């Protein structure tokens, strides 16, 4: 009966995942523990959504490789999956639109009784589907789970960077869906919230998760080590590391990809009074 009163939650993480690291996976585990410890939520699914090539971030390798690595990293997870929709779009898609897409997908899945839960290979799809449907049978039948954006404190901080986000998108993400923010290193998420009128208005919808066992792994550090020929074993799943070596990813040349190119949101929102 206690579980039936909890709100079912799906965690969505959007980002470059260039490459996916163990820290990216740990974020999901930390967020699930934090939300479920409140006694108000039951996390039923996690989704990794890799940004498309149109984002134009320096050093961003092809989306095809990033999606494949994310799928390898989550292959043995019973609840974290990868969705390629965002990565397949010809142009960069705003995070708010990505969240709306997945919200619509979750609504459709609930109406269909849990079909089409995922787009990955059949075995993984079946495993996630069975877990998702089993949860649905005990929680709010017919009601789609609540979608929350999962991110690190750096994303929260980026809300205050001019031309990175539209204010209306921030209001929708935090006000309508909610945010689960992993506090890392010396980041001060509460300071970011205080400095933003929009974040302050919806502060009750922001869940700040402390990282008691600190982990400073970052994709930037991994790429630097790789192009210098240094070991990154145990910083990312072995299957991902094997894929990187097999396809000879992350070299000095790849790090210069998109060098000098304006980041998609900065280009799109330049001069926009709502950003």
C-alpha positions as CSV (number, residue, x, y, z in Angstrom):
1,X,0.0,0.0,0.0
2,X,2.9,2.4,0.8
3,X,4.3,2.0,-2.7
4,X,0.9,2.7,-4.3
5,X,0.9,6.2,-2.7
6,X,4.2,7.1,-4.2
7,X,4.5,9.1,-7.4
8,X,6.2,7.0,-10.2
9,X,9.1,8.9,-11.7
10,X,11.1,8.6,-14.9
11,X,14.5,10.3,-14.9
12,X,15.7,11.8,-18.1
13,X,19.3,12.8,-18.6
14,X,20.2,14.9,-21.7
15,X,23.8,15.6,-22.7
16,X,26.8,15.0,-24.9
17,X,27.9,11.7,-23.2
18,X,31.2,12.2,-25.0
19,X,31.9,9.5,-23.9
20,X,29.5,8.1,-21.3
21,X,31.4,7.5,-18.0
22,X,30.7,5.6,-14.8
23,X,29.8,9.0,-13.2
24,X,27.0,9.4,-15.7
25,X,25.6,6.1,-14.6
26,X,26.2,6.9,-10.9
27,X,24.0,10.0,-11.3
28,X,21.0,7.8,-12.0
29,X,21.7,5.6,-8.9
30,X,22.2,8.6,-6.7
31,X,19.1,10.3,-7.9
32,X,17.0,7.2,-7.5
33,X,18.2,6.7,-3.9
34,X,17.5,10.3,-3.0
35,X,14.0,10.5,-4.4
36,X,12.9,7.1,-3.0
37,X,14.4,8.0,0.4
38,X,11.9,10.8,0.7
39,X,9.1,8.3,0.7
40,X,7.2,10.2,-2.0
41,X,8.6,8.8,-5.2
42,X,9.2,5.4,-6.9
43,X,11.7,5.7,-9.7
44,X,10.7,3.2,-12.4
45,X,12.9,4.1,-15.4
46,X,16.0,6.1,-16.4
47,X,16.6,7.4,-19.9
48,X,19.9,8.7,-21.5
49,X,19.3,11.0,-24.4
50,X,22.4,12.0,-26.3
51,X,22.5,15.4,-28.0
52,X,22.7,15.4,-31.8
53,X,25.6,16.5,-33.9
54,X,23.9,19.8,-34.6
55,X,24.8,21.0,-31.1
56,X,28.3,21.8,-32.5
57,X,30.2,21.5,-29.3
58,X,34.0,21.4,-29.6
59,X,35.3,17.9,-29.6
60,X,31.9,16.3,-30.0
61,X,32.2,13.0,-32.0
62,X,29.5,11.6,-34.1
63,X,26.2,10.9,-32.3
64,X,26.2,7.3,-33.7
65,X,29.2,6.4,-31.7
66,X,28.0,8.2,-28.5
67,X,24.6,6.4,-28.7
68,X,26.3,3.0,-29.2
69,X,28.7,3.6,-26.2
70,X,25.7,4.6,-24.0
71,X,23.9,1.4,-25.0
72,X,26.9,-0.7,-24.2
73,X,27.3,1.1,-20.8
74,X,23.6,0.4,-19.8
75,X,23.3,-3.1,-21.4
76,X,23.2,-4.8,-18.0
77,X,20.9,-2.3,-16.3
78,X,17.4,-3.3,-15.5
79,X,16.1,0.2,-15.4
80,X,18.4,2.6,-17.3
81,X,18.0,2.7,-21.1
82,X,19.1,4.9,-24.1
83,X,16.9,6.7,-26.5
84,X,18.2,7.9,-29.8
85,X,15.4,10.2,-30.9
86,X,17.3,13.4,-30.0
87,X,20.5,12.3,-31.6
88,X,18.8,11.5,-34.9
89,X,17.3,15.0,-35.4
90,X,19.0,16.9,-38.2
91,X,19.4,20.0,-36.1
92,X,19.9,20.7,-32.4
93,X,16.8,20.3,-30.4
94,X,16.1,22.4,-27.3
95,X,16.1,20.4,-24.0
96,X,12.5,21.5,-23.3
97,X,11.4,20.0,-26.6
98,X,13.2,16.7,-25.8
99,X,11.4,16.5,-22.5
100,X,8.1,17.2,-24.1
101,X,8.8,14.4,-26.6
102,X,9.5,11.9,-23.9
103,X,6.5,13.1,-21.8
104,X,4.3,12.3,-24.8
105,X,5.9,8.9,-25.2
106,X,5.3,8.0,-21.6
107,X,1.7,9.1,-21.9
108,X,1.2,6.9,-25.0
109,X,2.9,4.0,-23.3
110,X,0.6,4.2,-20.3
111,X,-2.4,4.3,-22.6
112,X,-1.1,1.3,-24.5
113,X,-0.4,-0.7,-21.3
114,X,3.4,-0.4,-21.5
115,X,4.1,-1.2,-25.2
116,X,6.9,0.4,-27.1
117,X,8.9,1.2,-23.9
118,X,12.2,1.4,-25.7
119,X,13.9,1.4,-29.0
120,X,17.0,-0.6,-28.2
121,X,17.7,-4.2,-29.2
122,X,14.9,-6.7,-28.3
123,X,16.4,-8.4,-25.3
124,X,17.1,-5.1,-23.5
125,X,13.7,-3.8,-24.6
126,X,11.9,-6.8,-23.1
127,X,13.8,-6.5,-19.8
128,X,13.0,-2.8,-19.4
129,X,9.4,-3.4,-20.5
130,X,8.8,-6.1,-18.0
131,X,10.2,-4.0,-15.2
132,X,8.2,-1.0,-16.3
133,X,4.9,-2.9,-16.6
134,X,5.4,-4.7,-13.3
135,X,5.8,-1.3,-11.6
136,X,2.7,0.1,-13.5
137,X,0.6,-2.7,-12.2
138,X,1.2,-1.6,-8.6
139,X,1.2,2.2,-9.1
140,X,-1.5,4.5,-10.5
141,X,-2.9,2.3,-13.2
142,X,-3.5,4.3,-16.4
143,X,-1.6,7.3,-15.2
144,X,1.7,8.0,-16.9
145,X,4.8,8.5,-14.6
146,X,6.1,11.9,-13.8
147,X,9.2,12.9,-15.9
148,X,12.1,14.7,-14.2
149,X,15.2,16.1,-15.8
150,X,18.4,14.7,-14.2
151,X,21.5,16.8,-14.4
152,X,24.7,17.9,-12.7
153,X,25.2,21.2,-11.0
154,X,27.0,22.5,-14.1
155,X,23.7,22.4,-16.0
156,X,22.0,24.3,-13.2
157,X,24.7,26.9,-13.4
158,X,24.4,27.2,-17.2
159,X,20.8,28.5,-16.7
160,X,22.5,31.8,-15.8
161,X,24.7,32.0,-18.9
162,X,23.4,34.6,-21.4
163,X,21.9,33.1,-24.6
164,X,22.2,29.5,-23.4
165,X,18.6,29.0,-22.5
166,X,15.3,30.7,-23.1
167,X,13.8,31.8,-19.8
168,X,10.4,30.3,-20.8
169,X,12.1,26.9,-21.3
170,X,13.7,27.0,-17.9
171,X,10.4,27.9,-16.3
172,X,8.8,24.9,-18.1
173,X,11.5,22.4,-17.3
174,X,11.6,23.3,-13.6
175,X,8.0,24.4,-13.1
176,X,6.2,21.7,-15.0
177,X,8.6,18.7,-14.8
178,X,11.1,19.2,-12.1
179,X,14.8,18.9,-11.8
180,X,17.1,16.4,-10.0
181,X,20.5,18.0,-9.6
182,X,23.6,16.1,-8.5
183,X,25.9,18.3,-6.4
184,X,29.5,17.6,-7.4
185,X,32.8,18.9,-6.2
186,X,32.8,22.6,-5.2
187,X,29.6,23.4,-7.0
188,X,27.0,25.5,-5.2
189,X,23.6,24.7,-6.6
190,X,21.7,26.5,-3.9
191,X,23.7,29.7,-4.8
192,X,22.7,29.2,-8.4
193,X,19.0,28.8,-7.4
194,X,19.2,31.9,-5.2
195,X,20.7,34.0,-8.0
196,X,18.0,33.1,-10.5
197,X,14.5,34.5,-10.1
198,X,13.0,31.6,-12.2
199,X,14.8,28.9,-10.3
200,X,13.9,30.6,-7.0
201,X,10.2,30.7,-8.0
202,X,10.2,26.9,-8.6
203,X,12.8,25.9,-6.0
204,X,10.4,23.4,-4.5
205,X,10.6,21.4,-7.7
206,X,14.4,21.2,-7.6
207,X,15.9,18.2,-5.8
208,X,19.5,18.8,-4.9
209,X,21.3,15.4,-4.3
210,X,24.5,15.4,-2.2
211,X,27.3,13.2,-3.4
212,X,28.6,11.8,-0.2
213,X,31.1,9.5,-1.9
214,X,32.7,12.0,-4.3
215,X,33.5,11.1,-7.8
216,X,35.2,13.7,-10.1
217,X,35.2,11.6,-13.3
218,X,34.4,13.8,-16.2
219,X,34.2,13.1,-20.0
220,X,36.6,16.0,-20.6
221,X,39.2,14.4,-18.4
222,X,38.6,11.0,-20.0
223,X,39.1,12.5,-23.5
224,X,42.3,14.3,-22.5
225,X,43.8,11.1,-21.1
226,X,42.8,9.1,-24.2
227,X,44.4,11.5,-26.6
228,X,47.6,11.4,-24.5
229,X,47.7,7.6,-24.5
230,X,47.0,7.3,-20.8
231,X,44.8,4.7,-19.1
232,X,41.2,5.4,-18.4
233,X,40.3,1.9,-17.2
234,X,37.8,1.9,-14.3
235,X,36.6,5.4,-15.3
236,X,34.1,4.0,-17.8
237,X,32.7,0.6,-18.5
238,X,35.1,-1.9,-20.1
239,X,32.7,-2.4,-23.0
240,X,32.8,1.3,-23.7
241,X,36.6,1.4,-23.5
242,X,36.9,-1.5,-25.9
243,X,34.6,0.3,-28.4
244,X,36.7,3.4,-28.1
245,X,39.9,1.5,-28.9
246,X,38.3,-0.5,-31.6
247,X,37.1,2.6,-33.5
248,X,40.1,4.7,-32.6
249,X,38.0,7.5,-31.1
250,X,39.2,10.6,-29.2
251,X,42.4,11.8,-30.8
252,X,44.0,15.2,-30.9
253,X,42.2,15.6,-34.3
254,X,38.8,14.8,-33.0
255,X,39.1,17.2,-30.1
256,X,39.4,20.0,-32.7
257,X,36.1,19.1,-34.3
258,X,33.8,22.2,-34.3
259,X,36.7,24.4,-33.1
260,X,35.7,28.0,-33.8
261,X,32.1,27.0,-34.4
262,X,29.5,28.8,-32.3
263,X,27.5,26.5,-30.0
264,X,24.0,25.9,-31.4
265,X,22.0,27.6,-28.5
266,X,24.3,30.6,-28.5
267,X,23.8,31.0,-32.2
268,X,20.1,30.5,-32.0
269,X,19.4,32.7,-29.0
270,X,21.8,35.6,-29.8
271,X,19.7,38.7,-29.6
272,X,16.7,36.9,-28.3
273,X,15.3,39.0,-25.4
274,X,13.7,35.9,-23.8
275,X,17.1,34.2,-23.3
